[in-house]
């Protein structure tokens, strides 16, 4: 019985908290003297807190999605669909995980605590009627993907609370998450291969089509990369060399959605896609290298022209 409740908390999805790492890295970049024993402890507590809060959101997601998941070819085998979870058990687990996660968040600081509250709030907005934004086309993607910038800010606030990251990177991170979620829905829609059956599983599929999902993913990707480009060239011009490789990462991920058994349906299992995982590591190492190496000739990109009036 306990195993079923652990399953709906999805500890295997804690991997997604890797999206906090850029926030931590940015915080240390803007405040390099922030590496202290206290900050190190805060970072450890931040990952534990974020994992528990994410599991709270997953718990309520699985319980409230049970009637819909029975129409999905894989999700129909989940414990909540099989009747192995009770309403009282699900809400009790949600409450315990949320309270413990928020208590740990409060130990880190007020900013981290308020962001954690927002994390839980958005989970309720996404899953719980009458709002339940996951049933509204486009709003479902935007409210689910907002977890991306929340995680970025959680990582940042574990290190630095006196200021916020640049708005360009926050919105870029959000749109990057929206791209991932739109491609996930596209992969699910193609995999089910029956519009009526797909709509029984996810109400937003009444509105979506394969074309609309692809076009929305394209729009999210454009917005993400545009804002990312602004951030890259404004704060360290060397990062601009990574831009073509970042663009290729988007293309690579989209290509995964066209596979017969698309891993894009389950982004938490991307590590099993060796080529994509290897390329992602290469990109991270490239960005680290560009953080350490100065290339003065690139400064010409920052020169402004004085046009005659």
C-alpha positions as CSV (number, residue, x, y, z in Angstrom):
1,X,0.0,0.0,0.0
2,X,2.8,2.4,1.0
3,X,4.5,1.6,-2.3
4,X,1.4,3.0,-4.2
5,X,1.5,6.3,-2.3
6,X,5.2,6.6,-3.0
7,X,4.6,6.0,-6.7
8,X,2.1,8.9,-7.0
9,X,4.6,11.2,-5.3
10,X,6.8,10.4,-8.3
11,X,10.3,10.6,-6.7
12,X,11.7,9.6,-10.1
13,X,10.6,13.1,-11.3
14,X,12.8,14.9,-8.7
15,X,15.3,14.9,-11.6
16,X,13.5,17.9,-12.9
17,X,14.9,20.0,-10.0
18,X,18.1,20.1,-12.1
19,X,16.4,23.2,-13.5
20,X,17.3,24.9,-10.3
21,X,21.0,24.6,-11.1
22,X,21.1,27.5,-13.6
23,X,19.5,29.7,-10.9
24,X,22.2,28.7,-8.4
25,X,24.9,29.2,-11.0
26,X,23.5,32.7,-12.0
27,X,23.3,33.7,-8.3
28,X,26.9,32.7,-7.8
29,X,27.9,34.5,-11.0
30,X,26.3,37.8,-9.9
31,X,27.5,37.3,-6.3
32,X,30.8,35.3,-6.5
33,X,31.5,35.9,-2.8
34,X,28.3,34.1,-1.8
35,X,30.0,30.6,-1.5
36,X,29.8,30.0,2.3
37,X,28.9,27.1,4.5
38,X,25.5,28.7,5.1
39,X,24.8,29.0,1.4
40,X,25.9,25.4,0.8
41,X,23.4,24.3,3.5
42,X,20.7,26.4,1.9
43,X,21.3,24.8,-1.5
44,X,20.9,21.3,0.0
45,X,17.8,22.3,1.9
46,X,16.5,23.9,-1.3
47,X,16.7,20.7,-3.3
48,X,15.0,18.7,-0.5
49,X,12.3,21.3,-0.1
50,X,11.6,21.6,-3.8
51,X,11.5,17.8,-4.2
52,X,8.9,17.5,-1.5
53,X,6.8,20.4,-2.9
54,X,6.9,18.9,-6.3
55,X,5.8,15.5,-4.9
56,X,2.9,17.3,-3.2
57,X,1.8,18.7,-6.6
58,X,2.3,15.3,-8.3
59,X,0.2,13.6,-5.6
60,X,-2.8,15.8,-6.2
61,X,-2.2,15.6,-9.9
62,X,-2.4,11.8,-10.0
63,X,-5.5,11.7,-7.8
64,X,-7.5,14.3,-9.7
65,X,-6.4,12.9,-13.1
66,X,-7.5,9.3,-12.4
67,X,-10.7,9.5,-14.4
68,X,-8.8,10.9,-17.4
69,X,-5.7,8.7,-17.2
70,X,-7.8,5.6,-17.7
71,X,-8.1,6.7,-21.4
72,X,-4.3,6.9,-21.8
73,X,-2.5,3.7,-23.1
74,X,0.2,3.8,-20.5
75,X,-1.2,5.9,-17.6
76,X,-4.3,3.7,-17.2
77,X,-2.1,1.4,-15.1
78,X,-1.3,4.0,-12.5
79,X,-2.2,3.2,-8.8
80,X,-4.8,6.0,-8.7
81,X,-6.6,4.7,-11.8
82,X,-6.5,1.1,-10.4
83,X,-8.3,2.1,-7.2
84,X,-5.3,1.6,-5.0
85,X,-5.4,5.2,-3.7
86,X,-8.1,6.8,-1.4
87,X,-9.2,10.4,-1.4
88,X,-8.3,10.8,2.2
89,X,-4.9,9.2,1.7
90,X,-4.1,11.4,-1.4
91,X,-5.0,14.7,0.3
92,X,-3.3,13.7,3.6
93,X,-0.1,12.9,1.6
94,X,-0.4,16.2,-0.3
95,X,-0.8,18.1,3.0
96,X,2.2,16.4,4.7
97,X,4.5,16.9,1.8
98,X,3.5,20.5,1.4
99,X,3.8,21.4,5.1
100,X,7.3,19.7,5.5
101,X,8.5,21.3,2.2
102,X,7.3,24.7,3.3
103,X,8.9,24.4,6.8
104,X,12.2,23.6,5.1
105,X,11.7,26.5,2.7
106,X,11.2,28.9,5.6
107,X,14.6,27.9,7.0
108,X,16.2,29.2,3.8
109,X,14.6,32.6,3.8
110,X,11.5,34.6,3.1
111,X,12.0,34.9,-0.6
112,X,12.5,31.2,-1.0
113,X,9.4,30.6,1.2
114,X,7.1,32.9,-0.8
115,X,8.3,31.3,-4.1
116,X,7.6,27.9,-2.6
117,X,4.1,29.0,-1.7
118,X,3.6,30.1,-5.2
119,X,4.9,26.7,-6.5
120,X,2.1,25.0,-4.4
121,X,-0.5,27.6,-5.5
122,X,0.2,27.1,-9.2
123,X,0.0,23.3,-8.7
124,X,-3.5,23.8,-7.3
125,X,-4.5,26.2,-10.1
126,X,-3.3,23.6,-12.7
127,X,-5.0,20.6,-11.1
128,X,-8.0,21.5,-8.9
129,X,-11.5,22.5,-10.2
130,X,-13.1,24.8,-10.8
131,X,-10.0,26.6,-12.3
132,X,-8.1,23.5,-13.4
133,X,-6.1,25.2,-16.1
134,X,-4.8,22.0,-17.5
135,X,-8.1,21.6,-19.3
136,X,-7.8,25.0,-21.1
137,X,-5.8,24.9,-24.4
138,X,-2.6,27.0,-24.3
139,X,-3.2,28.1,-20.7
140,X,-2.5,24.5,-19.7
141,X,1.0,24.7,-21.3
142,X,1.7,28.2,-19.8
143,X,0.7,27.3,-16.3
144,X,2.5,23.9,-16.3
145,X,5.7,25.4,-17.7
146,X,5.7,28.2,-15.1
147,X,7.3,25.7,-12.9
148,X,10.5,26.2,-14.9
149,X,11.0,29.9,-13.9
150,X,9.9,29.0,-10.4
151,X,12.6,26.5,-10.1
152,X,15.1,29.0,-11.6
153,X,14.1,31.5,-8.9
154,X,14.2,28.9,-6.2
155,X,17.8,28.1,-7.1
156,X,18.7,31.8,-7.3
157,X,17.0,32.6,-4.0
158,X,18.9,29.8,-2.2
159,X,22.1,31.9,-3.0
160,X,20.9,35.5,-3.3
161,X,17.9,37.3,-2.0
162,X,18.8,41.0,-2.4
163,X,17.8,41.1,-6.1
164,X,16.1,39.1,-8.8
165,X,17.6,37.6,-12.0
166,X,17.2,39.6,-15.2
167,X,13.7,39.5,-16.6
168,X,15.0,38.3,-20.0
169,X,16.3,35.0,-18.5
170,X,13.2,34.5,-16.4
171,X,10.8,34.8,-19.3
172,X,13.2,32.9,-21.6
173,X,13.2,30.0,-19.1
174,X,9.4,30.1,-18.9
175,X,9.1,30.0,-22.7
176,X,11.7,27.2,-22.9
177,X,9.5,25.2,-20.5
178,X,6.4,26.0,-22.6
179,X,8.2,24.6,-25.7
180,X,8.9,21.4,-23.8
181,X,5.3,21.1,-22.7
182,X,3.9,21.8,-26.1
183,X,6.1,19.2,-27.7
184,X,5.1,16.8,-25.0
185,X,1.4,17.3,-25.8
186,X,2.2,17.0,-29.5
187,X,3.9,13.6,-28.9
188,X,1.0,12.4,-26.7
189,X,-1.6,13.5,-29.4
190,X,0.3,11.7,-32.1
191,X,0.8,8.6,-30.0
192,X,-2.9,8.2,-29.1
193,X,-3.7,8.7,-32.8
194,X,-7.4,9.2,-32.2
195,X,-8.7,12.8,-31.6
196,X,-11.8,11.6,-29.7
197,X,-9.8,9.3,-27.4
198,X,-7.2,12.0,-26.9
199,X,-10.0,14.4,-25.8
200,X,-11.2,11.9,-23.2
201,X,-7.7,11.8,-21.7
202,X,-7.0,15.6,-21.9
203,X,-9.8,18.0,-22.4
204,X,-7.6,20.6,-24.1
205,X,-7.2,18.2,-27.0
206,X,-10.7,19.2,-28.0
207,X,-9.1,22.4,-29.1
208,X,-5.6,21.4,-30.1
209,X,-4.6,19.8,-33.4
210,X,-1.2,18.5,-34.5
211,X,-0.6,21.7,-36.4
212,X,-1.6,24.0,-33.6
213,X,0.6,22.2,-31.2
214,X,3.6,22.4,-33.5
215,X,3.0,26.1,-34.3
216,X,2.6,27.0,-30.6
217,X,5.9,25.1,-29.9
218,X,7.6,27.1,-32.6
219,X,6.3,30.4,-31.1
220,X,7.5,29.4,-27.6
221,X,10.9,28.5,-29.0
222,X,11.2,31.8,-30.9
223,X,10.4,33.8,-27.8
224,X,12.7,31.7,-25.6
225,X,15.7,32.0,-27.9
226,X,15.1,35.7,-28.7
227,X,15.2,36.6,-25.0
228,X,18.0,34.2,-24.3
229,X,20.1,36.0,-27.0
230,X,19.5,39.3,-25.3
231,X,20.7,37.9,-22.0
232,X,23.7,36.2,-23.5
233,X,25.1,39.2,-25.3
234,X,24.3,41.6,-22.5
235,X,25.9,39.9,-19.6
236,X,28.8,38.0,-21.3
237,X,29.4,38.4,-25.0
238,X,31.3,35.1,-25.2
239,X,28.1,33.2,-24.6
240,X,26.9,34.2,-28.0
241,X,29.1,31.4,-29.4
242,X,26.9,28.9,-27.7
243,X,23.7,30.2,-29.4
244,X,23.8,28.0,-32.5
245,X,24.3,24.9,-30.3
246,X,21.4,26.0,-28.1
247,X,19.2,26.3,-31.2
248,X,20.2,22.9,-32.3
249,X,19.2,21.5,-28.9
250,X,15.6,22.7,-29.6
251,X,15.7,21.0,-33.0
252,X,17.0,17.8,-31.5
253,X,14.3,17.7,-28.9
254,X,11.6,18.3,-31.4
255,X,12.9,15.5,-33.5
256,X,12.4,13.1,-30.6
257,X,8.6,13.8,-30.7
258,X,8.4,12.3,-34.2
259,X,9.7,8.9,-33.0
260,X,7.3,5.9,-32.9
261,X,7.7,5.7,-29.1
262,X,8.5,9.4,-28.4
263,X,10.5,10.0,-25.2
264,X,9.2,13.6,-25.4
265,X,6.0,12.3,-23.7
266,X,8.0,11.7,-20.6
267,X,10.8,14.4,-20.4
268,X,11.9,13.0,-17.0
269,X,13.2,9.9,-19.0
270,X,15.4,12.0,-21.4
271,X,18.5,10.6,-19.8
272,X,17.7,7.3,-21.5
273,X,18.1,9.1,-24.9
274,X,21.9,8.8,-25.0
275,X,22.5,11.0,-28.0
276,X,20.4,13.9,-26.6
277,X,21.9,13.4,-23.1
278,X,25.5,13.5,-24.5
279,X,24.7,16.6,-26.5
280,X,23.2,18.3,-23.5
281,X,26.4,17.6,-21.5
282,X,28.5,18.9,-24.3
283,X,26.4,22.1,-24.3
284,X,26.8,22.6,-20.5
285,X,30.6,22.1,-20.8
286,X,30.7,24.6,-23.7
287,X,28.9,27.2,-21.6
288,X,31.2,26.6,-18.6
289,X,34.2,27.0,-21.0
290,X,32.8,30.3,-22.3
291,X,32.3,31.4,-18.7
292,X,36.0,31.0,-18.0
293,X,37.6,32.1,-21.3
294,X,37.6,35.8,-22.4
295,X,37.6,36.4,-26.2
296,X,38.3,40.2,-26.6
297,X,37.7,40.2,-30.4
298,X,34.0,39.6,-29.7
299,X,33.7,43.0,-28.0
300,X,33.2,44.4,-31.5
301,X,29.7,43.1,-31.3
302,X,29.0,45.5,-28.4
303,X,30.2,48.6,-30.3
304,X,27.4,51.1,-31.0
305,X,27.3,53.4,-34.0
306,X,26.9,57.1,-33.6
307,X,24.5,58.0,-36.4
308,X,24.4,61.6,-37.6
309,X,21.4,63.5,-36.4
